[in-house]
Amino acid sequence: MRRLSTLALGFGLAVLTTPAFGAEPVPAAPPAPTGAAPGAAAAPTPTVTPTPVPTAPRPLPAADLGGRPAGMSPAESLAWDAGDLIDAGNTAAAEVKIRAALAQDPRNPGAHVQLGRLAFLRGDLAGALKEANMALAADPRDTAALYLVLRVQAAQGTAEQSFSRLQALANTHRDDLGVQLAYGEAQLLTEKVDGAIAAVGRVLKKAETSVAAMKLLARAYLALKRPMTAEYVLLRAIELDRDPEALTLLAGIRFDEGKVVEARVLLEEAVQRAPGYLEALNSLGCVYIEVRNYEAAEEVLQRTVAVAPGFAEGWLDLGSAQRGAGRFEAAEGSWKKTLELDKKRAEAWFDLGVLYLENPLPGRDRVKQLIDAINAFNGYKVGAGKDADPRADKYIGEARLLQKQEEDRRKEQLKTPPAEGGTEQPEG
């Protein structure tokens, strides 16, 4: 069974005295194999992501209190409204608010962060990074901007790029809780879990009800494979605020315990509270796939890719739902879209191979489709490398055997003259 790849947090920092960084995206490492098998009703079933990222990180402690900070300028207020609209999945209205905010204050960090979030959702990492750097040029400690660059660098696979720079920032501004949490995210991302826990501890000493800190602490315990401790922390956070990310993290724990219904209920609440929360939407769709409710899965995953058309994982899972529902050509299109967004997404190659091997598509030449299956499995092996599922070779062998059988059948058919007075009907 395939687990959703975690959208881990990476970070970066741009200040007035230093150039922006991270301009060159680095391809992410190939994901693990899906483990699909010929004859399955649907493509490999994904599960719930254990460590989703915050939807709209905001400066502490306002984010934990869930309220709008007092004394905001008109531009800041518009930018805040845009963030709420993105959380709700209304990206078009959000962009209108952002443009209005920038018209009033072209340097407003919040507006640039929200514009960067839109770019990120569309798959424009360079654009997202540019906006984050513009926000940090105006305020080097803007928490939301730091978190945005965390996401961009994670997607680029550059986790270590600016660790020392953020470490220096955290050492200089020990009372800035947002910076301390960003530093904790960096620790967790670079597998310095003890450092992440220490950073959270510093925050909780000064803000013991910080839900953001509790979520980071829970993720650290999950990284240490201590789900019971993570659950305890998350339950405390949810008592304070039924935060969508906390609900989604807890859903991941419940799913791993085999409590699929509880996981679904938690995810449905997370999506209700934040309809544009990408990780909750995608995870909910995957839970529906797990229980073979493919129609519901497809509906939710269509919403996922509508919110984030650049999210390759969403397209990958949408294809799984569509194949489960018997919509094979739609599944093919979704997996091709996955590869368009991420050419090294090995699971999509595997799923296409299984589709071509097991499901003859209308109007397709069977021999050509079997050759496509072989090519897809070979593409999977290249992308997955040493982690490739050995069944790929088995499926290649099956496809070659079926290809030979079909070619032999056609040769024999050519040797047989058409019936007298009849016309031989060509077969595809």
N, C-alpha and C positions, 0 to 999 in steps of 0.2 A: 504494500500500500504506500502511496506517495504522500509525503508531508509537504504542505505548502512551503516554499522557500521563504525564509524570514526576511522581511524588509528591515535589515539591521540598520542601526543609526551610525553614520559617520559624521565628521564635523570638519569645519574649516574656519578660517579667520582672515578677514581682510581689514586693515586699518589704513588710515590716511597716509601713513609713512611707508607702507609696504604695498607692493603690487598684489592684485587679486591672484588667487591660485586656483588650481583645479580646472583649468580651461580645456585640458585634453582628456576626454572621457576614456576610461580604461574598461575594456569588456569584462563583465563578470565571469567568474569561473563556471564551467558547465555544471548543471544541476545533476542530482542523482537520478537513476533510471526510474521509470514509472512502474515497471513490473506488470504491464498488461499481458494478457494471454489470449491467443486466438480463441474465438468462440465465446468470449465474454460478452455480456449484454451491453457493456459500455467500456469506454476507455478506462485506464487505471484510475481508481478512486482516490482523490485527494482527501486530506484530513485538515483539521483546524490548525492554523498557524499559532505557535505558542507565544511568540513575542512580537506582536504588532507594534507599530510606532504610533506616537500621538497624532491625532488628526490635525490639530491646530495648536501647537505649543505656544504658550503666552507667558509673559513675565510673572514670576511668583511674587506675592502669594495670590494675586488676583485670579489666576487660573484655578487654584484650588477652591477659592470661595465661589467661583462660577459667576462672578458679577463683573460689570463694566467698571473699570477704574474711574475714580472721580477726577474732574478737572481736565478732561480730554479736549484737545483742540478740535475744530470742525473736521480737519483732515484726518486726525487720529480716530475720530468717531466713525467717519466713513470707512476707514480701513478696518475697524473692528466689525462694522456691519458686514463688510465684504467677507471677513473670516467666517462669520456666522452663516452667510449664504453658501460659502463653499462647504461648510460642515453639513448643510442641508441638501447639498447636491445641486444647487442652483448656480452653476458657474457663469452663465450668461449675465444674470443680474449682478453677480459678484464683480464681474469685470467692469460693469457700468459704474459701480461704487468706487472701484479702484481708480478708474480714470478721473472721476470727479475729485477724489482725494489728491491725486497727483497734480491736477489742475490748480488746486489751492496751495499745495506744498510739494514741489517736485522732489524734495529730498526726504520726504516723510518715510521713515524706515518701515512702519507698518504696511503702508501701501505697496512698497517694493517687495516685502515679504509675501503679501497675498498674491501679487502678480507672479512672483516666483513659484508659489504653490500651484497656480494655474498652469504655468509652464511645465512643472514637474508632472502634473497629472496628464498632460498631453504628450509626455515623453521627451520634452525638450530640456535635457539636462543642462546644456550650455546656457540656455535662456534662464533657467532656474538659478543657476550659479551666478549669473550676471546680476540678477535682481538681489540675491542674497548679499553679494559683495557691495552693491550700492547701499543696501540697508546698513551694513557694517561700516561702510565708509562714513555714514552719518552718526552711527552709534556703535562702536566696536564691541559693546557688551549687550547688544540687543538679543535677548534670549530667543525670540522666535526666529531671528535670522540665523543664529547659531544652529538651531535645530533644523532649519531648512538645509543648511549646508551639510549637516550631518546626514540627511537623507540623500542628498546628491552624491556625496562621497561614497556612501554605502553602495549606491547603484553603480558607481564607477569602479568599485573594488579598491579604493585607495584609503583604507582604514587608518594606516599609520602616517598619512601624509603630514598632518599638522598637529600631532599629539603633543609635541614639546611646546608648541606655541600656545595651545590652550592650557596646558599645564602651567605655563608661566602666567597666563592671565588669571587662572584660579588662585595661584599663590599670591598674586598682587592684590586681588579683590576677594579676600576671604569672606567678606560679609555679603557678597552678591550671591544670593541663593540660586538665581538662574544660571550664573556662570558655574557655580559648584555642581549643579545638576548636569549641565552640558559636559563638564569634565568627567562626571560619573558615567555618562553615556559613552564617552570616549574610552574610558577604562573597560567598560563592558564589551564594547565593540572589538577592542584589541585583546580580549580574553584576559584582562587583568581584573578578574572578578573581585578579588579581595579589595583592590583599590576602589572599585565601584561601590562596594558596600561601605567602605570608609567614607567616601564622598557623600553618600546618602546619610550616613550617621551625622556628619557635620551639619547637613541641612536640617535633619529632624531635631537636632538639639536646639535649633533656633526657631523651627516651625514644625512642631510635633504633629500638626494635623495636615501636613503637606501631602495631598493625594498624589501629586506628581512624584514626590520622593518615594512614596510607598510603592507606586507602580514600578519604578526603577529597581527598588529593592526586591520586589517579587520576581522581576525578570532575572535579577542576579541569582536568586535562589533556584530559579528554573534552570539557569545555566549550570548550576552546581548539582542538578538532578535532585533537588530537594522540593518536590511539589507540595508536600504537606505544609512546609514552612511558608512557601509562596502563597498557598491558599489562605493560611492564617492572615498574612499581611493583606491580601486582596480583600478578604471579608471585612477587615477593619477599614480599608479604604472605601469600600462600597457602603459601609455604615455612614460614612461622612458625605459621600457623593456617589450616586449611581453613575459613575463615569463610564462612557462607552468603552474606553480602552481597558479599564479594570474588568468590566463585564466580559470583554472578549478574551482577556487573559484567563479569567476563571473558566470560561467556556472551554478553552484549550485543555485545562486540567481535567474538567469533567469528561471531555471527549476521550482523553487518554485513559480514564478510568472505566470506559465503556458506557458511560451515562449519556448516551446520545441525545435523549429527549431533553435532559437538563441543559446540555450544551446548546441545543437548538433554541430553547426558551431564552437563555441568556443572550444569545446572538440576536434573536429577534428584538429583544429590548434594546440592545446596543444600536441596532439599525433604526429602530423607532426614534431613539433619542438623537441620533446623528445620521440622517439618511444618506449623507455623502461620505460616511466613514468607510474608506476603501477596504481596510483589512477585515472589518466586521462583515461587510457585504460579501466579500469573496469567501470568507470562512463559512458564512451561512449557506451560500450556494454549494460549498463542498459538503456540508453536513447533509443537505438535501440529496446530493449525489450518493452519499453513503447509505441513505435509507431508500435509495432508488426512486425518489420522487423527482424524476428528471424534468418534468414540466416546471415545477416550482424552482428547481435549480437553474434552469435556463432563464426564467424570468428575472431572478435575482442577479445572475451573472451578466445578463444583458444590461442591467442597471449599473453593474460594476464597470463595464467597459464604456458605458455612456459617460460616467463620471470621469473615468481615466482611460481614454482611448490609447494611451501609450503604455498601459500596464500589461506586459506580456503574460504574466501569470493569470490574469483574468481571462484573456483570450484562450489560454491553454485549458483552463477549467471549463470555460464555456463549451469548448469542443467536446469535452468529456460528457457534459450534460446533453449536448445535441446528439452525440452518438448513442447514448443511452436511450434517448427518445426515438431513435431510428431515423434521425435527420442527418443522414450520412454526408450529403453534399455540403450542408451547413457546417458540420463538424470539420470537414476538409478545409473549408474556407477559414474557420477560426484558427485551425492549427497552422495554416499558411500565414495568417496574419501574425501569429505568435512568432514565427520565424522571420517575418519581415521586420518585426521590432527587435528581435534578439536571435541572430543567426546561430548562436551557439546553444540555444535552448534544446538540449538533447531529448527531453521528454516529447516534444512536438514531433520530432523525427520518428521516434518509436511509435507514437500513437498513429501517425500517418501510415507507417508500415503495417501495423495491425489492421487498420481500416482497409487498406488496399488489398491485403491478403485475404481478409475474411468477408468483406462486403462489396460484391460487384456493384459498381455505380452505373446508373442509367446512361446508355449511349457510349460507354467506354469500351474500347477494345480490351478483351480480357488479357491477352498477352502483354500489351502495353501496361496495363494496370499492375500485373505481376512484376514487370520490370521496375515500375515505380515503387513497388513494395521493397524490392531488393535495394534500390538506391536509397530509400528512406532508412532502412535498417543500417546500411553502411554509413549514412550521414549520422545516425544515432551513435554508432560505434566511434566515429571520429570525435563527436562532441563529448561523449561520456568518458572517453579514454580508458584508463585502467579500471574505472568504476562501471564499465559497461556490463549490462546484464548478459550472461552467457547464452540466454535463450534467443538473443538476436541472431546468433549463428544458426540455431535450430530453425528459426523462422525463415531465414534466407534459404536454407536448404529446402524447406517445404515449398517456398515460392518458386525456386528453380525447378523442382520436380513437377509442380503444377504447370509451369511454363512449358516444360518439355512435353508433358502429356498433351497439352492443348495444341502445341505445334505439330506433334505427331498425328493427332486427330485430324487436323486440317490437311496434312499431307495425304493421309489415307482417303480423305473425302475427295481430294482432287483426282485420285486414281479411279474413283468410282464414277462411271458415266451416269449422266442424268437419266431418269426413267423415260421410256419412249413416249413422245408426245408431251413431255413435261419440261419444265424449266427448273434447273437447280437453283435453290434459294441460297444466297450467300449468308454465312453466319459470321457474327462478330465475335 
